[in-house]
Amino acid sequence: MYRITIMQARELLQSKKLSAVELTQAVFGRIDSVEEKVKAFAHLMRDKAMQQAQAADARINKGEEQPLLGIPIALKDLICTSGSRTTCSSKILDQFIAPYNATVVNRLQAAGAVIVGKTNMDEFAMGSSNENSSLHPTKNPWALDRVPGGSSGGSAAAVAAHECIAALGSDTGGSIRQPAGFCGVTGLKPTYGRVSRFGLVAFASSLDQIGPITKSVADAAILMNVIGGKDQQDSTSADVPMPDFIQALNQDVKGMKLGIPKEYFTGGIQPEVEKAVQDGIRTLESLGMQTVEVSLPHLDYAVAAYYIIACAEASTNLSRYDGVKYGYRTNNSDNLANMYENTREEGFGEEVKRRIILGTFVLSSGYYDAYYLKGQKVRTLIKQDFENALEKCDVIAAPVTPYPAFKIGEKLDDPLQMYLADIYTISANLAGIPAMSIPCGFVGRENLPVGLQLMGKHFDEANLITVGQNFQQATNFHIQEAPV
Amino acid sequence: MDIIYLAKLARLKLTDAEKERFSNQLGTIIKYIEKLNELDTQNVEPTAHVLGLNNIFRDDRATEPLTDHDLINDSPASSKGHYEVPKII
């Protein structure tokens, strides 16, 4: 029962073959049986979810139709939920209860969704493995000794392990796509500005986007229809027309141009991963897409530019955690200055502190031009690369990561190696374009999932959805079950 | 990189072990970041924001604001509707 997609659940619920209460109970039953192994959640919202399910059943019985009516959904624990904790998997927000809902939560609830709980993440979304959670590391449902990716690793693992029907994550440098790739599920980072960030705890404000993590592209389309669109509460949410993404599922890919950036297939990529991605591209060709070679020459500089910009923005965003207005406060202080310092020392984990220091450095007097301004200029070059490449094609296809899910602990002592895990995903955030990860194969003895990344023009999620849907109709990678 | 100065700017009281570890790790990261200097960016405009937005206005319509109570409730220390902090002077 819990293995179904949103699309399937909607049909069963509307035809009354299944009630929202039964579905929600089945999902919690599944959580009870596998969560101890996977540890995808930061905390559950069982009682509220059951109430929401009952309310959904009442609405269904009245004949109401809503896109997510009665569908159990999980939220990454940096999306504010009024009346329930939002911790960012950080000690500093351990007991924080937001006084308002994020806009996406209001939209999900208006659409009838049942919120089952908040998923684990790298603290403040800083990390690529979920090992930076202050709670516990989440395990990959395909191999429990491996990471689920990050920072939305809890959301991706929860979807892969069927502990929810779908989830929301957030993506600042690959945090939706990389865990989706590692966990064999579908993850879409929308265009910067497509989805409201109001109520999303900020990491790097010019890069962050909320997006769906789902069992299929069709489910991502359903969620995008609900969460996308202008929001007056977020001045950076774009006032551009919202297409019907469900319509995009029915479009053909014949004659569409698929750009292959040669830089993504040289150097560090594992041969088996490259083969799975190339096979995926062959599949799209066989469906009538025409491949063209494109170039994104500044790929090699993306990680460096990203860590300057993301850490600079993080160091300012995280200055608000000072033990005064909300969150943790140290017990160990006798004046205001050491209250700030001890609160932040005790409340933040190691990676967060490392990035605050790095961000403070690149913004500090005497270094601003050499680092921060330089990073912003290189960001322009990367953005122009995509504009040029996307003039020659409709969608770009590339790997999501150079390798499949790595072992827990493997990269923990080497922050730079961890940062380089995001080499193929970071550019889309710097350019602000939409990008999606879909399963395209399995590699190695442990049968680990590999993701194919599709990137498009600003506000052209519809083309990604069309290409992804055609791919999933022709393949069955996305319906393979994690062994957990 | 002067880690003690930066920690002070960022209001972080790092332990001695952290200071040493971060100095080494951040040294490696900054060396990596300096590969950006291979690029000539003299005539390139910086990008702070991809959509190039400016002056976004919303409708001038009154909405229900959060109350002081909603906000003060989240504070680790408050008294009589005010935030409480350790002595400043």
Interface residues (C-beta under 8 A of the other chain):
Chain A: F96 I97 P99 Y100 Y192 G193 S206 Q232 S235 T236 A238 H298 D300 Y301 V303 A304 A305 Y307 I308 S315 S319 D322 G323 V324 K325 Y326 G327 Y328 R329 S333 D334 N335 L336 A337 N338 M339 Y340 E341 N342 R344 E345 F348 E350 K353 R354 I356 I357 L358 T360 F361 S364 Y371 L373 K374 G375 Q376 K377 V378 R379 T380 L381 K383 P415 L416 Y419 L430 A431 G432 H458
Chain B: M1 I3 L6 A7 L9 A10 R11 L12 K13 L14 T15 E18 F22 Q25 L26 T28 I29 I30 Y32 I33 E34 K35 L36 N37 E38 L39 T41 V44 E45 P46 T47 A48 H49 V50 L51 L53 I56 R58 D59 L66 D70 L71 N73 D74 S75 P76 A77 Y83 V85 P86 K87 I88
